[in-house]
Amino acid sequence: MIQYIDQQLIVSKTIDFANAEQVYLTGLKHIQQHKEFPLVVDLAQLEQGNTLSLAVLVQWLRQTPNNKGLHFKNVSEKMLKVIQACHLQDDLKLI
């Protein structure tokens, strides 16, 4: 689900109610060990963007310096629509 490769967090598969807490905790562990920010979160392998996925990403972001320590790349069109529906497009740095 979460891999740390080339100084990026790679999110894969689906985040759902069964695994959301584990995905969050695994990602948080990597974030807490990271020394230099921003950290890039690659969503290219995320199979389904939904509000639960977004909640995990936002919670990770809140654990970074000044709530600005993550940059998100390869955001799917569906995930982008979820971000916009939640009015978070100005809060999340999309690259």
Secondary structure, DSSP 8 states (H G I E B T S, - for coil): -EEEETTEEEEEEE--TTTHHHHHHHHHHHHHH--SS-EEEEEEEEEE--HHHHHHHHHHHHTSGGG--EEEES--HHHHHHHHHTT-TTTSEE-
